[in-house]
Amino acid sequence: MSDTEVLDKTFHFILKRMVDTGHAPHYTEIAAELGVSTEDGRKTMHTLFKSGIHGWLYPNSDYFSNMKTYIGELIGEVGSNDKIGIFLKS
């Protein structure tokens, strides 16, 4: 797996865990998900944060510090919107 694929998988895992539980996973859980050592899981998490990924999603915002708010807003928007791509309300 390339570095980009590992970071993408890590980011997806973090977001999915946030949506499912409201809490970000610990780096030990990231390591288990990736099938790597605990130290490699920690390094991957730090590399992801250093990549500036928060700037891709919310420019001029500290995305990870406010992730609970953003996830709540996303869930609220999805629940209140009549037509969201393939998720059409009947």
N, CA, C and O atoms as a CHARMM CRD file, in Angstrom:
* protein
*
  360
    1    1 MET  N      0.84900  -1.17000   0.00000 PROA 1      0.00000
    2    1 MET  CA     0.00000   0.00000   0.00000 PROA 1      0.00000
    3    1 MET  C      0.89800   1.23800   0.00000 PROA 1      0.00000
    4    1 MET  O      1.88000   1.29800   0.74000 PROA 1      0.00000
    5    2 SER  N      0.55900   2.22000  -0.82900 PROA 2      0.00000
    6    2 SER  CA     1.36600   3.44300  -0.87800 PROA 2      0.00000
    7    2 SER  C      1.09600   4.30100   0.35300 PROA 2      0.00000
    8    2 SER  O      0.11300   4.09200   1.06400 PROA 2      0.00000
    9    3 ASP  N      1.97700   5.26700   0.59500 PROA 3      0.00000
   10    3 ASP  CA     1.79800   6.17900   1.72900 PROA 3      0.00000
   11    3 ASP  C      0.46100   6.90400   1.63100 PROA 3      0.00000
   12    3 ASP  O     -0.22500   7.08700   2.63700 PROA 3      0.00000
   13    4 THR  N      0.09500   7.31500   0.42900 PROA 4      0.00000
   14    4 THR  CA    -1.17000   8.02200   0.23100 PROA 4      0.00000
   15    4 THR  C     -2.35200   7.11900   0.56900 PROA 4      0.00000
   16    4 THR  O     -3.31800   7.56700   1.18600 PROA 4      0.00000
   17    5 GLU  N     -2.28000   5.86800   0.17500 PROA 5      0.00000
   18    5 GLU  CA    -3.35900   4.92900   0.47300 PROA 5      0.00000
   19    5 GLU  C     -3.47800   4.67400   1.97400 PROA 5      0.00000
   20    5 GLU  O     -4.58400   4.55200   2.50000 PROA 5      0.00000
   21    6 VAL  N     -2.34800   4.59300   2.65500 PROA 6      0.00000
   22    6 VAL  CA    -2.35300   4.38700   4.10300 PROA 6      0.00000
   23    6 VAL  C     -2.98300   5.59600   4.79200 PROA 6      0.00000
   24    6 VAL  O     -3.80300   5.43500   5.69600 PROA 6      0.00000
   25    7 LEU  N     -2.60900   6.79900   4.37300 PROA 7      0.00000
   26    7 LEU  CA    -3.17900   8.00000   4.98000 PROA 7      0.00000
   27    7 LEU  C     -4.67600   8.10100   4.68900 PROA 7      0.00000
   28    7 LEU  O     -5.45400   8.50900   5.55100 PROA 7      0.00000
   29    8 ASP  N     -5.07300   7.73000   3.47600 PROA 8      0.00000
   30    8 ASP  CA    -6.48700   7.75800   3.12100 PROA 8      0.00000
   31    8 ASP  C     -7.27200   6.76800   3.98000 PROA 8      0.00000
   32    8 ASP  O     -8.34400   7.09700   4.48700 PROA 8      0.00000
   33    9 LYS  N     -6.74400   5.57500   4.14100 PROA 9      0.00000
   34    9 LYS  CA    -7.40900   4.56100   4.96500 PROA 9      0.00000
   35    9 LYS  C     -7.48900   5.02500   6.42500 PROA 9      0.00000
   36    9 LYS  O     -8.50300   4.81500   7.09100 PROA 9      0.00000
   37   10 THR  N     -6.42800   5.64800   6.91200 PROA 10     0.00000
   38   10 THR  CA    -6.40500   6.14800   8.28300 PROA 10     0.00000
   39   10 THR  C     -7.45600   7.23500   8.47400 PROA 10     0.00000
   40   10 THR  O     -8.20200   7.21700   9.45300 PROA 10     0.00000
   41   11 PHE  N     -7.51400   8.17600   7.54400 PROA 11     0.00000
   42   11 PHE  CA    -8.48600   9.25900   7.63200 PROA 11     0.00000
   43   11 PHE  C     -9.91300   8.70700   7.60000 PROA 11     0.00000
   44   11 PHE  O    -10.76500   9.13300   8.37900 PROA 11     0.00000
   45   12 HSD  N    -10.16500   7.76400   6.70300 PROA 12     0.00000
   46   12 HSD  CA   -11.48500   7.15600   6.60700 PROA 12     0.00000
   47   12 HSD  C    -11.85000   6.46200   7.91700 PROA 12     0.00000
   48   12 HSD  O    -12.97900   6.59000   8.39100 PROA 12     0.00000
   49   13 PHE  N    -10.91100   5.73200   8.49900 PROA 13     0.00000
   50   13 PHE  CA   -11.15400   5.02900   9.75800 PROA 13     0.00000
   51   13 PHE  C    -11.48400   6.01900  10.87200 PROA 13     0.00000
   52   13 PHE  O    -12.41100   5.78800  11.64800 PROA 13     0.00000
   53   14 ILE  N    -10.73900   7.11200  10.95900 PROA 14     0.00000
   54   14 ILE  CA   -10.98500   8.11200  11.99300 PROA 14     0.00000
   55   14 ILE  C    -12.38000   8.71600  11.82800 PROA 14     0.00000
   56   14 ILE  O    -13.13100   8.81900  12.79800 PROA 14     0.00000
   57   15 LEU  N    -12.72700   9.11500  10.60700 PROA 15     0.00000
   58   15 LEU  CA   -14.04500   9.71400  10.38300 PROA 15     0.00000
   59   15 LEU  C    -15.17100   8.72500  10.66900 PROA 15     0.00000
   60   15 LEU  O    -16.17400   9.08200  11.28700 PROA 15     0.00000
   61   16 LYS  N    -15.00400   7.48500  10.22000 PROA 16     0.00000
   62   16 LYS  CA   -16.04100   6.48400  10.46800 PROA 16     0.00000
   63   16 LYS  C    -16.23400   6.26800  11.96000 PROA 16     0.00000
   64   16 LYS  O    -17.36700   6.18500  12.43400 PROA 16     0.00000
   65   17 ARG  N    -15.14600   6.17800  12.70000 PROA 17     0.00000
   66   17 ARG  CA   -15.23900   5.98700  14.14700 PROA 17     0.00000
   67   17 ARG  C    -15.91300   7.19200  14.80500 PROA 17     0.00000
   68   17 ARG  O    -16.70700   7.03500  15.73300 PROA 17     0.00000
   69   18 MET  N    -15.59300   8.39200  14.32200 PROA 18     0.00000
   70   18 MET  CA   -16.22900   9.59400  14.88200 PROA 18     0.00000
   71   18 MET  C    -17.73700   9.57800  14.64400 PROA 18     0.00000
   72   18 MET  O    -18.51100   9.92000  15.53800 PROA 18     0.00000
   73   19 VAL  N    -18.14800   9.18700  13.46100 PROA 19     0.00000
   74   19 VAL  CA   -19.58000   9.13300  13.14800 PROA 19     0.00000
   75   19 VAL  C    -20.25300   8.03900  13.98100 PROA 19     0.00000
   76   19 VAL  O    -21.33100   8.25200  14.53500 PROA 19     0.00000
   77   20 ASP  N    -19.62000   6.87800  14.06700 PROA 20     0.00000
   78   20 ASP  CA   -20.21900   5.74800  14.76700 PROA 20     0.00000
   79   20 ASP  C    -20.29000   5.93800  16.27800 PROA 20     0.00000
   80   20 ASP  O    -21.27700   5.54800  16.90200 PROA 20     0.00000
   81   21 THR  N    -19.25400   6.53300  16.87300 PROA 21     0.00000
   82   21 THR  CA   -19.17800   6.58900  18.33900 PROA 21     0.00000
   83   21 THR  C    -19.12700   7.99800  18.91600 PROA 21     0.00000
   84   21 THR  O    -19.37400   8.18800  20.10700 PROA 21     0.00000
   85   22 GLY  N    -18.80700   8.98700  18.08300 PROA 22     0.00000
   86   22 GLY  CA   -18.64000  10.34200  18.59800 PROA 22     0.00000
   87   22 GLY  C    -17.25800  10.57900  19.18800 PROA 22     0.00000
   88   22 GLY  O    -16.99200  11.65200  19.72800 PROA 22     0.00000
   89   23 HSD  N    -16.37700   9.58900  19.09100 PROA 23     0.00000
   90   23 HSD  CA   -15.02200   9.69900  19.62900 PROA 23     0.00000
   91   23 HSD  C    -14.01200   9.27100  18.57300 PROA 23     0.00000
   92   23 HSD  O    -14.25700   8.35200  17.79200 PROA 23     0.00000
   93   24 ALA  N    -12.88100   9.95100  18.56600 PROA 24     0.00000
   94   24 ALA  CA   -11.79800   9.56500  17.65900 PROA 24     0.00000
   95   24 ALA  C    -11.09300   8.33400  18.21500 PROA 24     0.00000
   96   24 ALA  O    -11.00800   8.16600  19.43200 PROA 24     0.00000
   97   25 PRO  N    -10.59000   7.47700  17.34300 PROA 25     0.00000
   98   25 PRO  CA    -9.87500   6.29100  17.82600 PROA 25     0.00000
   99   25 PRO  C     -8.49800   6.65900  18.36800 PROA 25     0.00000
  100   25 PRO  O     -7.89000   7.64400  17.94800 PROA 25     0.00000
  101   26 HSD  N     -8.02700   5.86100  19.29300 PROA 26     0.00000
  102   26 HSD  CA    -6.67000   5.99200  19.82200 PROA 26     0.00000
  103   26 HSD  C     -5.71300   5.44400  18.77100 PROA 26     0.00000
  104   26 HSD  O     -6.10800   4.63300  17.93400 PROA 26     0.00000
  105   27 TYR  N     -4.46600   5.88000  18.80900 PROA 27     0.00000
  106   27 TYR  CA    -3.53000   5.41800  17.78800 PROA 27     0.00000
  107   27 TYR  C     -3.30200   3.91200  17.85000 PROA 27     0.00000
  108   27 TYR  O     -2.91100   3.31400  16.84800 PROA 27     0.00000
  109   28 THR  N     -3.53500   3.28800  18.99400 PROA 28     0.00000
  110   28 THR  CA    -3.42300   1.83400  19.07000 PROA 28     0.00000
  111   28 THR  C     -4.52700   1.16300  18.24600 PROA 28     0.00000
  112   28 THR  O     -4.31300   0.10500  17.65600 PROA 28     0.00000
  113   29 GLU  N     -5.70900   1.78900  18.21200 PROA 29     0.00000
  114   29 GLU  CA    -6.80200   1.26200  17.39500 PROA 29     0.00000
  115   29 GLU  C     -6.50900   1.48100  15.90400 PROA 29     0.00000
  116   29 GLU  O     -6.85300   0.64600  15.06800 PROA 29     0.00000
  117   30 ILE  N     -5.87800   2.59600  15.58800 PROA 30     0.00000
  118   30 ILE  CA    -5.48400   2.86100  14.20300 PROA 30     0.00000
  119   30 ILE  C     -4.46600   1.80800  13.76500 PROA 30     0.00000
  120   30 ILE  O     -4.54400   1.28700  12.65200 PROA 30     0.00000
  121   31 ALA  N     -3.51900   1.50100  14.63900 PROA 31     0.00000
  122   31 ALA  CA    -2.51100   0.48300  14.32300 PROA 31     0.00000
  123   31 ALA  C     -3.16700  -0.87100  14.06800 PROA 31     0.00000
  124   31 ALA  O     -2.80700  -1.57000  13.12100 PROA 31     0.00000
  125   32 ALA  N     -4.12500  -1.23900  14.90900 PROA 32     0.00000
  126   32 ALA  CA    -4.81100  -2.51800  14.72900 PROA 32     0.00000
  127   32 ALA  C     -5.57900  -2.54000  13.40400 PROA 32     0.00000
  128   32 ALA  O     -5.57400  -3.55100  12.70100 PROA 32     0.00000
  129   33 GLU  N     -6.23300  -1.43800  13.06600 PROA 33     0.00000
  130   33 GLU  CA    -6.98400  -1.35900  11.81100 PROA 33     0.00000
  131   33 GLU  C     -6.06500  -1.49800  10.60600 PROA 33     0.00000
  132   33 GLU  O     -6.42100  -2.14500   9.62100 PROA 33     0.00000
  133   34 LEU  N     -4.88900  -0.89300  10.68200 PROA 34     0.00000
  134   34 LEU  CA    -3.93700  -0.94300   9.56700 PROA 34     0.00000
  135   34 LEU  C     -3.10500  -2.22300   9.56600 PROA 34     0.00000
  136   34 LEU  O     -2.45900  -2.54400   8.56800 PROA 34     0.00000
  137   35 GLY  N     -3.11900  -2.95600  10.68200 PROA 35     0.00000
  138   35 GLY  CA    -2.32100  -4.16800  10.78000 PROA 35     0.00000
  139   35 GLY  C     -0.84100  -3.88300  10.91300 PROA 35     0.00000
  140   35 GLY  O     -0.00700  -4.61100  10.37500 PROA 35     0.00000
  141   36 VAL  N     -0.51400  -2.80200  11.64200 PROA 36     0.00000
  142   36 VAL  CA     0.88500  -2.40400  11.83400 PROA 36     0.00000
  143   36 VAL  C      1.17800  -2.32800  13.32900 PROA 36     0.00000
  144   36 VAL  O      0.27900  -2.48400  14.15500 PROA 36     0.00000
  145   37 SER  N      2.43300  -2.08800  13.66600 PROA 37     0.00000
  146   37 SER  CA     2.81200  -1.95400  15.07100 PROA 37     0.00000
  147   37 SER  C      2.18200  -0.69800  15.67300 PROA 37     0.00000
  148   37 SER  O      1.77600   0.21600  14.95500 PROA 37     0.00000
  149   38 THR  N      2.11100  -0.67300  16.98500 PROA 38     0.00000
  150   38 THR  CA     1.56100   0.49400  17.68000 PROA 38     0.00000
  151   38 THR  C      2.34000   1.75200  17.32100 PROA 38     0.00000
  152   38 THR  O      1.75100   2.80700  17.08700 PROA 38     0.00000
  153   39 GLU  N      3.65900   1.64100  17.27800 PROA 39     0.00000
  154   39 GLU  CA     4.49900   2.79700  16.92800 PROA 39     0.00000
  155   39 GLU  C      4.21400   3.27900  15.51100 PROA 39     0.00000
  156   39 GLU  O      4.16000   4.48500  15.27100 PROA 39     0.00000
  157   40 ASP  N      4.03200   2.36300  14.57500 PROA 40     0.00000
  158   40 ASP  CA     3.71000   2.76700  13.20000 PROA 40     0.00000
  159   40 ASP  C      2.32200   3.40700  13.12800 PROA 40     0.00000
  160   40 ASP  O      2.10900   4.33200  12.34400 PROA 40     0.00000
  161   41 GLY  N      1.38900   2.92900  13.93100 PROA 41     0.00000
  162   41 GLY  CA     0.06200   3.54900  13.99000 PROA 41     0.00000
  163   41 GLY  C      0.14000   4.97300  14.49600 PROA 41     0.00000
  164   41 GLY  O     -0.52600   5.86300  13.96900 PROA 41     0.00000
  165   42 ARG  N      0.96200   5.19400  15.53000 PROA 42     0.00000
  166   42 ARG  CA     1.15500   6.54500  16.06900 PROA 42     0.00000
  167   42 ARG  C      1.79600   7.45600  15.02800 PROA 42     0.00000
  168   42 ARG  O      1.36800   8.59600  14.84600 PROA 42     0.00000
  169   43 LYS  N      2.81700   6.95200  14.35100 PROA 43     0.00000
  170   43 LYS  CA     3.49300   7.74900  13.32400 PROA 43     0.00000
  171   43 LYS  C      2.54700   8.09200  12.17100 PROA 43     0.00000
  172   43 LYS  O      2.57000   9.20800  11.65100 PROA 43     0.00000
  173   44 THR  N      1.71600   7.12400  11.77900 PROA 44     0.00000
  174   44 THR  CA     0.76800   7.36700  10.68900 PROA 44     0.00000
  175   44 THR  C     -0.22900   8.45400  11.07900 PROA 44     0.00000
  176   44 THR  O     -0.52900   9.34400  10.28400 PROA 44     0.00000
  177   45 MET  N     -0.74300   8.37600  12.31600 PROA 45     0.00000
  178   45 MET  CA    -1.67500   9.39300  12.78200 PROA 45     0.00000
  179   45 MET  C     -1.01700  10.77500  12.76800 PROA 45     0.00000
  180   45 MET  O     -1.62200  11.74300  12.30700 PROA 45     0.00000
  181   46 HSD  N      0.19300  10.87200  13.25800 PROA 46     0.00000
  182   46 HSD  CA     0.89200  12.15700  13.27900 PROA 46     0.00000
  183   46 HSD  C      1.18300  12.65600  11.86200 PROA 46     0.00000
  184   46 HSD  O      1.08100  13.85400  11.59700 PROA 46     0.00000
  185   47 THR  N      1.54000  11.76200  10.96700 PROA 47     0.00000
  186   47 THR  CA     1.77900  12.15400   9.57200 PROA 47     0.00000
  187   47 THR  C      0.50200  12.69800   8.94300 PROA 47     0.00000
  188   47 THR  O      0.53900  13.68000   8.20300 PROA 47     0.00000
  189   48 LEU  N     -0.61500  12.06500   9.23500 PROA 48     0.00000
  190   48 LEU  CA    -1.90100  12.53100   8.71400 PROA 48     0.00000
  191   48 LEU  C     -2.19900  13.94200   9.21400 PROA 48     0.00000
  192   48 LEU  O     -2.58600  14.80700   8.42800 PROA 48     0.00000
  193   49 PHE  N     -2.02200  14.18000  10.50400 PROA 49     0.00000
  194   49 PHE  CA    -2.29500  15.50800  11.05700 PROA 49     0.00000
  195   49 PHE  C     -1.33700  16.55300  10.50000 PROA 49     0.00000
  196   49 PHE  O     -1.73600  17.68600  10.23400 PROA 49     0.00000
  197   50 LYS  N     -0.07300  16.17500  10.32300 PROA 50     0.00000
  198   50 LYS  CA     0.91700  17.11400   9.79300 PROA 50     0.00000
  199   50 LYS  C      0.69800  17.41500   8.31400 PROA 50     0.00000
  200   50 LYS  O      1.19600  18.41700   7.80000 PROA 50     0.00000
  201   51 SER  N     -0.05200  16.54400   7.62900 PROA 51     0.00000
  202   51 SER  CA    -0.27500  16.72800   6.18900 PROA 51     0.00000
  203   51 SER  C     -1.14200  17.94100   5.88700 PROA 51     0.00000
  204   51 SER  O     -1.23900  18.37100   4.73700 PROA 51     0.00000
  205   52 GLY  N     -1.76900  18.48800   6.91600 PROA 52     0.00000
  206   52 GLY  CA    -2.63900  19.64300   6.70400 PROA 52     0.00000
  207   52 GLY  C     -4.01100  19.23600   6.21500 PROA 52     0.00000
  208   52 GLY  O     -4.70700  20.02900   5.57900 PROA 52     0.00000
  209   53 ILE  N     -4.40500  18.01900   6.50200 PROA 53     0.00000
  210   53 ILE  CA    -5.67800  17.51200   5.99500 PROA 53     0.00000
  211   53 ILE  C     -6.85600  18.35200   6.46200 PROA 53     0.00000
  212   53 ILE  O     -7.86000  18.45700   5.75700 PROA 53     0.00000
  213   54 HSD  N     -6.74500  18.95100   7.64100 PROA 54     0.00000
  214   54 HSD  CA    -7.84900  19.78700   8.11700 PROA 54     0.00000
  215   54 HSD  C     -8.07500  20.97800   7.18700 PROA 54     0.00000
  216   54 HSD  O     -9.20200  21.45700   7.06600 PROA 54     0.00000
  217   55 GLY  N     -7.04100  21.45200   6.54200 PROA 55     0.00000
  218   55 GLY  CA    -7.16800  22.57600   5.62000 PROA 55     0.00000
  219   55 GLY  C     -7.86400  22.21500   4.32400 PROA 55     0.00000
  220   55 GLY  O     -8.44100  23.07700   3.66100 PROA 55     0.00000
  221   56 TRP  N     -7.81000  20.93700   3.95900 PROA 56     0.00000
  222   56 TRP  CA    -8.49900  20.50600   2.73500 PROA 56     0.00000
  223   56 TRP  C    -10.00500  20.53700   2.92100 PROA 56     0.00000
  224   56 TRP  O    -10.75500  20.84500   1.99500 PROA 56     0.00000
  225   57 LEU  N    -10.43100  20.21500   4.12600 PROA 57     0.00000
  226   57 LEU  CA   -11.86600  20.10300   4.37700 PROA 57     0.00000
  227   57 LEU  C    -12.49900  21.41900   4.81800 PROA 57     0.00000
  228   57 LEU  O    -13.57600  21.78300   4.34600 PROA 57     0.00000
  229   58 TYR  N    -11.85200  22.11000   5.69600 PROA 58     0.00000
  230   58 TYR  CA   -12.36600  23.36800   6.22900 PROA 58     0.00000
  231   58 TYR  C    -11.22900  24.38600   6.27100 PROA 58     0.00000
  232   58 TYR  O    -10.54400  24.50600   7.28700 PROA 58     0.00000
  233   59 PRO  N    -11.02400  25.11500   5.18200 PROA 59     0.00000
  234   59 PRO  CA    -9.94900  26.11600   5.17600 PROA 59     0.00000
  235   59 PRO  C    -10.12500  27.11200   6.32400 PROA 59     0.00000
  236   59 PRO  O    -11.24800  27.46900   6.68000 PROA 59     0.00000
  237   60 ASN  N     -9.03400  27.54200   6.88300 PROA 60     0.00000
  238   60 ASN  CA    -9.01900  28.51700   7.98000 PROA 60     0.00000
  239   60 ASN  C     -9.73900  28.00700   9.22100 PROA 60     0.00000
  240   60 ASN  O    -10.31600  28.79300   9.97200 PROA 60     0.00000
  241   61 SER  N     -9.70800  26.72000   9.43800 PROA 61     0.00000
  242   61 SER  CA   -10.37900  26.14200  10.59700 PROA 61     0.00000
  243   61 SER  C     -9.50200  25.06400  11.20500 PROA 61     0.00000
  244   61 SER  O     -8.74200  24.39200  10.50700 PROA 61     0.00000
  245   62 ASP  N     -9.61700  24.91400  12.48800 PROA 62     0.00000
  246   62 ASP  CA    -8.92300  23.83500  13.17500 PROA 62     0.00000
  247   62 ASP  C     -9.86300  22.63300  13.18900 PROA 62     0.00000
  248   62 ASP  O    -10.56000  22.39000  14.17400 PROA 62     0.00000
  249   63 TYR  N     -9.87300  21.89100  12.09300 PROA 63     0.00000
  250   63 TYR  CA   -10.85700  20.83900  11.85500 PROA 63     0.00000
  251   63 TYR  C    -10.89000  19.78100  12.95400 PROA 63     0.00000
  252   63 TYR  O    -11.96200  19.46100  13.47000 PROA 63     0.00000
  253   64 PHE  N     -9.74800  19.24300  13.31300 PROA 64     0.00000
  254   64 PHE  CA    -9.76000  18.14500  14.26300 PROA 64     0.00000
  255   64 PHE  C    -10.19200  18.57300  15.65800 PROA 64     0.00000
  256   64 PHE  O    -10.78000  17.77100  16.38400 PROA 64     0.00000
  257   65 SER  N     -9.92100  19.81100  16.05500 PROA 65     0.00000
  258   65 SER  CA   -10.37000  20.28000  17.35800 PROA 65     0.00000
  259   65 SER  C    -11.88400  20.43200  17.40200 PROA 65     0.00000
  260   65 SER  O    -12.49200  20.31800  18.46600 PROA 65     0.00000
  261   66 ASN  N    -12.49100  20.68900  16.24700 PROA 66     0.00000
  262   66 ASN  CA   -13.93100  20.92700  16.18500 PROA 66     0.00000
  263   66 ASN  C    -14.68100  19.79400  15.49000 PROA 66     0.00000
  264   66 ASN  O    -15.81500  19.98300  15.04900 PROA 66     0.00000
  265   67 MET  N    -14.05900  18.61900  15.38700 PROA 67     0.00000
  266   67 MET  CA   -14.65200  17.54100  14.61200 PROA 67     0.00000
  267   67 MET  C    -16.03400  17.13500  15.12200 PROA 67     0.00000
  268   67 MET  O    -16.92100  16.85400  14.31500 PROA 67     0.00000
  269   68 LYS  N    -16.24000  17.09800  16.43700 PROA 68     0.00000
  270   68 LYS  CA   -17.55300  16.70400  16.96100 PROA 68     0.00000
  271   68 LYS  C    -18.64000  17.64400  16.44700 PROA 68     0.00000
  272   68 LYS  O    -19.73000  17.19800  16.08900 PROA 68     0.00000
  273   69 THR  N    -18.35200  18.92400  16.40900 PROA 69     0.00000
  274   69 THR  CA   -19.31700  19.89700  15.90400 PROA 69     0.00000
  275   69 THR  C    -19.61000  19.65100  14.44100 PROA 69     0.00000
  276   69 THR  O    -20.77300  19.63800  14.03700 PROA 69     0.00000
  277   70 TYR  N    -18.57700  19.45600  13.63900 PROA 70     0.00000
  278   70 TYR  CA   -18.75900  19.26400  12.20800 PROA 70     0.00000
  279   70 TYR  C    -19.51800  17.97500  11.90700 PROA 70     0.00000
  280   70 TYR  O    -20.37600  17.95300  11.02500 PROA 70     0.00000
  281   71 ILE  N    -19.20700  16.90000  12.63500 PROA 71     0.00000
  282   71 ILE  CA   -19.91200  15.63700  12.42100 PROA 71     0.00000
  283   71 ILE  C    -21.38700  15.80800  12.77700 PROA 71     0.00000
  284   71 ILE  O    -22.25700  15.31800  12.05700 PROA 71     0.00000
  285   72 GLY  N    -21.67300  16.49800  13.87900 PROA 72     0.00000
  286   72 GLY  CA   -23.05900  16.75500  14.25700 PROA 72     0.00000
  287   72 GLY  C    -23.80000  17.54500  13.20200 PROA 72     0.00000
  288   72 GLY  O    -24.95200  17.24200  12.89100 PROA 72     0.00000
  289   73 GLU  N    -23.15300  18.55200  12.65000 PROA 73     0.00000
  290   73 GLU  CA   -23.76600  19.35400  11.59200 PROA 73     0.00000
  291   73 GLU  C    -24.01400  18.50500  10.34700 PROA 73     0.00000
  292   73 GLU  O    -25.05800  18.62900   9.70700 PROA 73     0.00000
  293   74 LEU  N    -23.06500  17.65100  10.00500 PROA 74     0.00000
  294   74 LEU  CA   -23.21200  16.78700   8.83900 PROA 74     0.00000
  295   74 LEU  C    -24.40000  15.84600   9.01200 PROA 74     0.00000
  296   74 LEU  O    -25.22300  15.70000   8.10800 PROA 74     0.00000
  297   75 ILE  N    -24.48400  15.21400  10.17600 PROA 75     0.00000
  298   75 ILE  CA   -25.58300  14.29200  10.43800 PROA 75     0.00000
  299   75 ILE  C    -26.91800  15.03700  10.40200 PROA 75     0.00000
  300   75 ILE  O    -27.89800  14.52300   9.86200 PROA 75     0.00000
  301   76 GLY  N    -26.96500  16.23300  10.96800 PROA 76     0.00000
  302   76 GLY  CA   -28.18500  17.03200  10.92800 PROA 76     0.00000
  303   76 GLY  C    -28.58600  17.39700   9.50900 PROA 76     0.00000
  304   76 GLY  O    -29.76700  17.36100   9.16700 PROA 76     0.00000
  305   77 GLU  N    -27.61900  17.74400   8.69100 PROA 77     0.00000
  306   77 GLU  CA   -27.89400  18.11500   7.29600 PROA 77     0.00000
  307   77 GLU  C    -28.39700  16.91500   6.50700 PROA 77     0.00000
  308   77 GLU  O    -29.34900  17.03400   5.73600 PROA 77     0.00000
  309   78 VAL  N    -27.77200  15.77600   6.69100 PROA 78     0.00000
  310   78 VAL  CA   -28.20000  14.57500   5.99100 PROA 78     0.00000
  311   78 VAL  C    -29.62100  14.20700   6.40200 PROA 78     0.00000
  312   78 VAL  O    -30.43000  13.81500   5.56100 PROA 78     0.00000
  313   79 GLY  N    -29.92500  14.33100   7.68400 PROA 79     0.00000
  314   79 GLY  CA   -31.25600  13.98100   8.16900 PROA 79     0.00000
  315   79 GLY  C    -32.34300  14.93000   7.71400 PROA 79     0.00000
  316   79 GLY  O    -33.50300  14.53000   7.61900 PROA 79     0.00000
  317   80 SER  N    -31.99900  16.18300   7.42700 PROA 80     0.00000
  318   80 SER  CA   -33.01900  17.16500   7.06900 PROA 80     0.00000
  319   80 SER  C    -33.14400  17.39700   5.56900 PROA 80     0.00000
  320   80 SER  O    -34.06800  18.08400   5.13300 PROA 80     0.00000
  321   81 ASN  N    -32.25100  16.84800   4.78000 PROA 81     0.00000
  322   81 ASN  CA   -32.26000  17.08100   3.34300 PROA 81     0.00000
  323   81 ASN  C    -33.07900  16.01400   2.63400 PROA 81     0.00000
  324   81 ASN  O    -32.88400  14.82100   2.87100 PROA 81     0.00000
  325   82 ASP  N    -33.99700  16.43500   1.76400 PROA 82     0.00000
  326   82 ASP  CA   -34.85700  15.48400   1.06500 PROA 82     0.00000
  327   82 ASP  C    -34.13000  14.69500  -0.01400 PROA 82     0.00000
  328   82 ASP  O    -34.48400  13.54900  -0.28900 PROA 82     0.00000
  329   83 LYS  N    -33.12200  15.29500  -0.62200 PROA 83     0.00000
  330   83 LYS  CA   -32.42600  14.61800  -1.71000 PROA 83     0.00000
  331   83 LYS  C    -30.92500  14.74600  -1.53300 PROA 83     0.00000
  332   83 LYS  O    -30.34800  15.81100  -1.75300 PROA 83     0.00000
  333   84 ILE  N    -30.31300  13.66700  -1.14000 PROA 84     0.00000
  334   84 ILE  CA   -28.86800  13.64600  -0.95800 PROA 84     0.00000
  335   84 ILE  C    -28.32500  12.47700  -1.76400 PROA 84     0.00000
  336   84 ILE  O    -28.19600  11.36200  -1.25700 PROA 84     0.00000
  337   85 GLY  N    -28.01000  12.74300  -3.01800 PROA 85     0.00000
  338   85 GLY  CA   -27.44500  11.71200  -3.87800 PROA 85     0.00000
  339   85 GLY  C    -28.31700  10.48100  -3.92500 PROA 85     0.00000
  340   85 GLY  O    -29.50100  10.56000  -4.25300 PROA 85     0.00000
  341   86 ILE  N    -27.73400   9.34500  -3.59600 PROA 86     0.00000
  342   86 ILE  CA   -28.48400   8.09600  -3.65800 PROA 86     0.00000
  343   86 ILE  C    -29.39500   7.90500  -2.44700 PROA 86     0.00000
  344   86 ILE  O    -30.22500   6.99600  -2.42500 PROA 86     0.00000
  345   87 PHE  N    -29.23600   8.76900  -1.43600 PROA 87     0.00000
  346   87 PHE  CA   -30.03200   8.64000  -0.22800 PROA 87     0.00000
  347   87 PHE  C    -31.29600   9.48600  -0.35000 PROA 87     0.00000
  348   87 PHE  O    -31.41500  10.53300   0.28700 PROA 87     0.00000
  349   88 LEU  N    -32.21600   9.03600  -1.15300 PROA 88     0.00000
  350   88 LEU  CA   -33.45000   9.76600  -1.37100 PROA 88     0.00000
  351   88 LEU  C    -34.49300   9.32200  -0.36600 PROA 88     0.00000
  352   88 LEU  O    -34.70000   8.12700  -0.15400 PROA 88     0.00000
  353   89 LYS  N    -35.14700  10.29100   0.25000 PROA 89     0.00000
  354   89 LYS  CA   -36.22600   9.95300   1.18000 PROA 89     0.00000
  355   89 LYS  C    -37.44800   9.54800   0.38700 PROA 89     0.00000
  356   89 LYS  O    -37.73400  10.11500  -0.66800 PROA 89     0.00000
  357   90 SER  N    -38.16800   8.56400   0.89900 PROA 90     0.00000
  358   90 SER  CA   -39.36700   8.14000   0.18200 PROA 90     0.00000
  359   90 SER  C    -40.57400   8.93900   0.61800 PROA 90     0.00000
  360   90 SER  O    -41.67600   8.71700   0.11600 PROA 90     0.00000
